[in-house]
């Protein structure tokens, strides 16, 4: 069975992308790191479906539009 990562909006049936969660880990000796993942994932799924980057590499979405 293949799961669809999109969620159906109950109001109009439109498929939308799921919300994501971000966690920032601050480190005095290294750049701060931000990890982004789906909030409903757990176990092996969470370990295989995430992305991490240094926070100083992130940009504000409105500043690049």
C-alpha positions in Angstrom: 0.0 0.0 0.0 1.3 3.4 -1.0 0.4 6.3 1.4 -0.3 9.7 0.0 1.5 12.4 2.0 -1.0 15.0 1.0 -4.1 15.6 3.2 -7.6 16.2 1.9 -9.1 19.5 3.1 -12.5 18.4 4.4 -14.1 21.8 3.4 -13.5 21.6 -0.3 -11.7 18.2 -1.1 -8.5 20.0 -2.2 -5.3 18.1 -1.6 -2.8 20.0 0.5 0.7 19.4 1.6 1.0 18.4 5.3 2.3 20.8 7.9 5.9 20.3 9.0 7.6 20.8 12.4 11.0 22.4 12.9 13.4 22.0 15.8 16.5 24.2 16.3 19.4 22.8 18.3 21.7 25.6 19.5 25.4 24.8 19.9 28.1 27.1 21.4 30.9 25.3 19.5 29.2 24.8 16.1 26.5 26.4 14.0 22.9 26.1 15.2 21.1 23.3 13.3 17.4 23.2 12.2 15.7 19.8 11.6 12.4 19.7 9.7 10.1 16.7 9.8 6.4 15.6 9.6 4.8 15.8 13.0 2.9 12.5 12.6 6.0 10.5 11.7 7.7 8.2 14.3 10.3 5.5 14.6 12.0 4.4 11.3 9.7 6.7 9.3 10.9 9.8 11.2 14.6 8.7 10.9 14.3 8.3 7.1 12.1 11.4 6.2 13.7 14.5 7.6 16.1 17.3 6.6 18.7 19.2 8.7 20.6 22.4 7.8 22.6 25.1 9.6 20.2 27.9 10.6 22.4 30.6 9.0 21.7 29.0 5.6 18.0 29.5 5.9 16.3 32.5 4.3 13.0 34.2 5.0 10.5 33.1 2.3 9.1 36.7 1.8 12.6 38.1 1.2 13.2 35.9 -1.9 9.8 36.3 -3.6 
